[in-house]
Amino acid sequence: MSVSGRQTIEKEVTRRCKKQNKCIFSFSDIMVTDRPTVRKACDGESYLYVQAPCIIPKDKLLYRKIFGLAISAAAVWIYLFVHVTVEYVKGVQTNMFIDWDVKTISAADYTVEFRVKPEMYEHFQEKYLCETNPLSEIGQFRTYVKHEMEHRLTDFPNLGIDGPEHADDPVKIAVITFAFNNSEIIENLKLRGNLIKFEKWRKLEKLNAKMTNRLHNSQELLDKM
């Protein structure tokens, strides 16, 4: 289509459709020509594509801005409300767990873990170990640690947690367990289990003798407590 033809259509569309919700016009009223190709291109079955900007009036634009601001503010308020509610519930649950843990007595409340240093074990061997005692060396060491800890804990000031009627009660230790940090013993025990599973009794006897000898005579193993 020529430039003049496009300008003619633009003027006609502007004249008939400007500020209108709906408009109807015909190409035959706009394009007057005897050329068959142009008439065929502008007959009743042809389509006209018009691109027009949407201009919002100022009074409606202000209303849309206020409405959008209200929606945004409501979204922010909902987010803050949900966030504060979740944090509040989380804090309440944490406090409830702490309160339950304080009111519930468990073994962990009376359990202490400490490392046995070499100088501590050497002091026990020099001062308290008795070779004629029927208890094993580890059994004697367990009794020594129990008495020593009970004596020292009893000497601490009473905090009154158990009430004034128990202020003068001595501290008693229920159980002492030693954990050995020794990978060699664990590996030998795993190998021993495999030997039993596959019924290799001769190798099992040799491994048992080796483990017994190491546990009784190797100071390297005995010091790893």
C-alpha positions as a Markdown table, in Angstrom:
| # | Residue | x | y | z |
|---|---|---|---|---|
| 1 | Met | 0.0 | 0.0 | 0.0 |
| 2 | Ser | 1.3 | 3.4 | -0.9 |
| 3 | Val | 2.1 | 6.1 | 1.7 |
| 4 | Ser | -0.9 | 8.2 | 0.7 |
| 5 | Gly | -3.2 | 5.1 | 1.1 |
| 6 | Arg | -1.9 | 4.5 | 4.6 |
| 7 | Gln | -2.3 | 8.2 | 5.5 |
| 8 | Thr | -5.9 | 8.1 | 4.2 |
| 9 | Ile | -6.7 | 5.0 | 6.3 |
| 10 | Glu | -5.1 | 6.6 | 9.4 |
| 11 | Lys | -7.1 | 9.8 | 9.0 |
| 12 | Glu | -10.4 | 7.8 | 8.5 |
| 13 | Val | -9.7 | 5.6 | 11.5 |
| 14 | Thr | -8.9 | 8.6 | 13.7 |
| 15 | Arg | -12.0 | 10.5 | 12.5 |
| 16 | Arg | -14.4 | 7.6 | 13.1 |
| 17 | Cys | -12.9 | 5.7 | 16.0 |
| 18 | Lys | -11.2 | 8.3 | 18.2 |
| 19 | Lys | -12.7 | 8.4 | 21.7 |
| 20 | Gln | -15.2 | 5.7 | 20.7 |
| 21 | Asn | -15.7 | 2.4 | 22.4 |
| 22 | Lys | -16.7 | 0.8 | 19.0 |
| 23 | Cys | -16.4 | 1.9 | 15.4 |
| 24 | Ile | -17.3 | 0.5 | 12.0 |
| 25 | Phe | -16.0 | 1.6 | 8.6 |
| 26 | Ser | -15.6 | 0.0 | 5.2 |
| 27 | Phe | -12.7 | 0.0 | 2.9 |
| 28 | Ser | -14.9 | 0.7 | 0.0 |
| 29 | Asp | -15.7 | 4.1 | 1.6 |
| 30 | Ile | -12.0 | 4.9 | 2.0 |
| 31 | Met | -10.3 | 3.4 | -1.0 |
| 32 | Val | -11.7 | 4.4 | -4.3 |
| 33 | Thr | -9.8 | 2.8 | -7.1 |
| 34 | Asp | -10.4 | 0.8 | -10.3 |
| 35 | Arg | -7.4 | -1.5 | -9.8 |
| 36 | Pro | -8.5 | -5.1 | -9.3 |
| 37 | Thr | -5.6 | -6.0 | -7.1 |
| 38 | Val | -6.4 | -3.1 | -4.7 |
| 39 | Arg | -10.1 | -3.9 | -4.7 |
| 40 | Lys | -9.4 | -7.6 | -4.0 |
| 41 | Ala | -7.0 | -6.6 | -1.1 |
| 42 | Cys | -9.7 | -4.4 | 0.4 |
| 43 | Asp | -12.8 | -6.4 | -0.1 |
| 44 | Gly | -15.1 | -7.6 | 2.7 |
| 45 | Glu | -13.0 | -10.6 | 3.6 |
| 46 | Ser | -9.8 | -8.6 | 4.2 |
| 47 | Tyr | -8.5 | -7.7 | 7.7 |
| 48 | Leu | -7.0 | -4.5 | 8.9 |
| 49 | Tyr | -4.6 | -4.6 | 11.8 |
| 50 | Val | -4.5 | -1.4 | 13.8 |
| 51 | Gln | -2.0 | -0.8 | 16.7 |
| 52 | Ala | -3.1 | 1.9 | 19.0 |
| 53 | Pro | -1.7 | 3.0 | 22.4 |
| 54 | Cys | -4.0 | 2.7 | 25.5 |
| 55 | Ile | -4.1 | 6.0 | 27.2 |
| 56 | Ile | -5.5 | 6.0 | 30.8 |
| 57 | Pro | -7.2 | 9.1 | 32.0 |
| 58 | Lys | -5.5 | 11.0 | 34.8 |
| 59 | Asp | -8.4 | 10.5 | 37.3 |
| 60 | Lys | -8.4 | 6.7 | 36.6 |
| 61 | Leu | -4.6 | 6.6 | 36.7 |
| 62 | Leu | -4.6 | 8.0 | 40.2 |
| 63 | Tyr | -7.1 | 5.5 | 41.4 |
| 64 | Arg | -5.0 | 2.6 | 39.9 |
| 65 | Lys | -1.9 | 3.9 | 41.7 |
| 66 | Ile | -3.7 | 4.1 | 45.0 |
| 67 | Phe | -5.2 | 0.6 | 44.5 |
| 68 | Gly | -1.8 | -0.9 | 43.6 |
| 69 | Leu | -0.2 | 0.8 | 46.6 |
| 70 | Ala | -3.0 | -0.7 | 48.8 |
| 71 | Ile | -2.4 | -4.2 | 47.4 |
| 72 | Ser | 1.4 | -3.9 | 47.9 |
| 73 | Ala | 1.0 | -2.7 | 51.5 |
| 74 | Ala | -1.5 | -5.5 | 52.2 |
| 75 | Ala | 1.0 | -8.1 | 50.8 |
| 76 | Val | 3.8 | -6.7 | 52.9 |
| 77 | Trp | 1.6 | -6.7 | 56.0 |
| 78 | Ile | 0.6 | -10.3 | 55.4 |
| 79 | Tyr | 4.2 | -11.3 | 55.0 |
| 80 | Leu | 5.3 | -9.6 | 58.2 |
| 81 | Phe | 2.3 | -11.1 | 60.1 |
| 82 | Val | 3.1 | -14.6 | 58.9 |
| 83 | His | 6.8 | -14.2 | 59.6 |
| 84 | Val | 6.3 | -12.8 | 63.1 |
| 85 | Thr | 3.7 | -15.5 | 63.9 |
| 86 | Val | 6.0 | -18.3 | 62.7 |
| 87 | Glu | 8.9 | -16.9 | 64.8 |
| 88 | Tyr | 6.7 | -16.5 | 67.8 |
| 89 | Val | 5.5 | -20.1 | 67.6 |
| 90 | Lys | 9.1 | -21.2 | 67.1 |
| 91 | Gly | 10.2 | -19.3 | 70.2 |
| 92 | Val | 7.3 | -20.6 | 72.3 |
| 93 | Gln | 8.1 | -24.2 | 71.3 |
| 94 | Thr | 11.8 | -23.7 | 72.1 |
| 95 | Asn | 10.9 | -22.3 | 75.6 |
| 96 | Met | 8.4 | -25.2 | 76.1 |
| 97 | Phe | 11.2 | -27.7 | 75.2 |
| 98 | Ile | 13.6 | -26.1 | 77.6 |
| 99 | Asp | 11.0 | -26.1 | 80.3 |
| 100 | Trp | 10.3 | -29.8 | 79.7 |
| 101 | Asp | 14.0 | -30.6 | 79.7 |
| 102 | Val | 14.5 | -28.8 | 83.0 |
| 103 | Lys | 11.5 | -30.6 | 84.6 |
| 104 | Thr | 12.4 | -34.0 | 83.1 |
| 105 | Ile | 15.2 | -36.0 | 84.8 |
| 106 | Ser | 17.4 | -38.1 | 82.4 |
| 107 | Ala | 20.7 | -39.8 | 82.6 |
| 108 | Ala | 22.3 | -37.0 | 80.6 |
| 109 | Asp | 21.5 | -34.5 | 83.4 |
| 110 | Tyr | 23.9 | -36.4 | 85.7 |
| 111 | Thr | 26.5 | -37.6 | 83.1 |
| 112 | Val | 30.0 | -36.1 | 82.9 |
| 113 | Glu | 32.7 | -37.0 | 80.3 |
| 114 | Phe | 36.3 | -36.3 | 80.9 |
| 115 | Arg | 39.6 | -37.4 | 79.4 |
| 116 | Val | 42.0 | -39.6 | 81.4 |
| 117 | Lys | 45.5 | -38.1 | 80.9 |
| 118 | Pro | 48.7 | -40.2 | 81.1 |
| 119 | Glu | 49.9 | -38.5 | 84.3 |
| 120 | Met | 46.6 | -39.3 | 86.0 |
| 121 | Tyr | 46.9 | -43.0 | 85.3 |
| 122 | Glu | 50.6 | -43.0 | 86.3 |
| 123 | His | 49.7 | -41.4 | 89.6 |
| 124 | Phe | 47.1 | -44.2 | 90.2 |
| 125 | Gln | 49.7 | -46.8 | 89.4 |
| 126 | Glu | 52.3 | -45.4 | 91.8 |
| 127 | Lys | 50.0 | -44.6 | 94.7 |
| 128 | Tyr | 46.9 | -46.9 | 94.6 |
| 129 | Leu | 47.5 | -49.9 | 92.4 |
| 130 | Cys | 47.7 | -53.1 | 94.4 |
| 131 | Glu | 48.9 | -56.2 | 92.5 |
| 132 | Thr | 47.5 | -58.5 | 95.2 |
| 133 | Asn | 44.0 | -57.1 | 94.9 |
| 134 | Pro | 41.6 | -59.6 | 93.2 |
| 135 | Leu | 40.2 | -56.8 | 91.1 |
| 136 | Ser | 41.8 | -56.2 | 87.7 |
| 137 | Glu | 43.8 | -53.1 | 87.1 |
| 138 | Ile | 41.0 | -51.4 | 85.3 |
| 139 | Gly | 38.6 | -52.4 | 88.1 |
| 140 | Gln | 40.9 | -50.8 | 90.7 |
| 141 | Phe | 41.3 | -47.7 | 88.5 |
| 142 | Arg | 37.5 | -47.5 | 88.2 |
| 143 | Thr | 37.1 | -47.6 | 92.0 |
| 144 | Tyr | 39.8 | -45.0 | 92.4 |
| 145 | Val | 38.2 | -42.6 | 90.0 |
| 146 | Lys | 34.8 | -43.1 | 91.7 |
| 147 | His | 36.1 | -42.4 | 95.2 |
| 148 | Glu | 38.1 | -39.4 | 94.0 |
| 149 | Met | 35.2 | -37.8 | 92.1 |
| 150 | Glu | 32.7 | -38.4 | 94.9 |
| 151 | His | 35.1 | -36.8 | 97.4 |
| 152 | Arg | 35.8 | -33.7 | 95.2 |
| 153 | Leu | 32.2 | -33.2 | 94.2 |
| 154 | Thr | 31.0 | -33.5 | 97.8 |
| 155 | Asp | 33.4 | -30.7 | 98.8 |
| 156 | Phe | 31.8 | -28.3 | 96.3 |
| 157 | Pro | 29.2 | -25.8 | 97.8 |
| 158 | Asn | 25.7 | -27.1 | 97.8 |
| 159 | Leu | 23.5 | -25.2 | 95.3 |
| 160 | Gly | 20.2 | -26.2 | 97.0 |
| 161 | Ile | 18.7 | -27.7 | 93.8 |
| 162 | Asp | 17.5 | -30.8 | 95.7 |
| 163 | Gly | 16.1 | -28.8 | 98.6 |
| 164 | Pro | 17.5 | -27.9 | 102.0 |
| 165 | Glu | 16.8 | -31.3 | 103.4 |
| 166 | His | 19.5 | -32.8 | 101.1 |
| 167 | Ala | 22.1 | -30.1 | 101.7 |
| 168 | Asp | 24.5 | -32.4 | 103.7 |
| 169 | Asp | 24.0 | -35.5 | 101.5 |
| 170 | Pro | 27.2 | -36.8 | 99.9 |
| 171 | Val | 27.5 | -37.0 | 96.1 |
| 172 | Lys | 27.3 | -40.6 | 94.8 |
| 173 | Ile | 28.4 | -41.8 | 91.4 |
| 174 | Ala | 26.3 | -44.5 | 89.9 |
| 175 | Val | 28.3 | -45.9 | 87.0 |
| 176 | Ile | 31.7 | -45.3 | 85.5 |
| 177 | Thr | 32.5 | -46.5 | 82.0 |
| 178 | Phe | 35.9 | -46.3 | 80.3 |
| 179 | Ala | 36.0 | -45.9 | 76.5 |
| 180 | Phe | 39.2 | -47.0 | 74.8 |
| 181 | Asn | 40.4 | -45.0 | 71.8 |
| 182 | Asn | 42.0 | -47.9 | 69.9 |
| 183 | Ser | 41.3 | -48.8 | 66.3 |
| 184 | Glu | 43.6 | -51.9 | 66.5 |
| 185 | Ile | 41.4 | -53.7 | 68.9 |
| 186 | Ile | 38.3 | -52.9 | 66.8 |
| 187 | Glu | 39.9 | -54.2 | 63.6 |
| 188 | Asn | 41.1 | -57.4 | 65.4 |
| 189 | Leu | 37.5 | -58.0 | 66.7 |
| 190 | Lys | 36.1 | -57.6 | 63.2 |
| 191 | Leu | 38.7 | -60.1 | 61.9 |
| 192 | Arg | 37.9 | -62.4 | 64.7 |
| 193 | Gly | 34.2 | -62.4 | 63.8 |
| 194 | Asn | 35.0 | -63.3 | 60.2 |
| 195 | Leu | 37.2 | -66.1 | 61.3 |
| 196 | Ile | 34.4 | -67.5 | 63.4 |
| 197 | Lys | 31.9 | -67.1 | 60.5 |
| 198 | Phe | 34.2 | -69.1 | 58.1 |
| 199 | Glu | 35.2 | -71.6 | 60.8 |
| 200 | Lys | 38.9 | -71.0 | 60.6 |
| 201 | Trp | 39.7 | -72.2 | 64.1 |
| 202 | Arg | 43.5 | -72.3 | 63.9 |
| 203 | Lys | 43.7 | -68.7 | 62.7 |
| 204 | Leu | 41.2 | -67.8 | 65.4 |
| 205 | Glu | 43.4 | -69.3 | 68.2 |
| 206 | Lys | 46.4 | -67.4 | 66.9 |
| 207 | Leu | 44.4 | -64.1 | 66.8 |
| 208 | Asn | 43.1 | -64.7 | 70.3 |
| 209 | Ala | 46.6 | -65.3 | 71.7 |
| 210 | Lys | 47.8 | -62.2 | 69.9 |
| 211 | Met | 45.0 | -60.0 | 71.3 |
| 212 | Thr | 45.5 | -61.4 | 74.8 |
| 213 | Asn | 49.2 | -60.7 | 74.7 |
| 214 | Arg | 48.8 | -57.2 | 73.4 |
| 215 | Leu | 46.1 | -56.3 | 75.9 |
| 216 | His | 48.1 | -57.6 | 78.9 |
| 217 | Asn | 51.6 | -56.5 | 77.9 |
| 218 | Ser | 51.4 | -53.5 | 75.4 |
| 219 | Gln | 51.7 | -50.3 | 77.3 |
| 220 | Glu | 50.8 | -48.5 | 74.0 |
| 221 | Leu | 47.3 | -50.0 | 74.2 |
| 222 | Leu | 46.8 | -49.5 | 77.9 |
| 223 | Asp | 47.6 | -45.8 | 77.7 |
| 224 | Lys | 44.9 | -45.1 | 75.1 |
| 225 | Met | 42.1 | -44.5 | 77.5 |
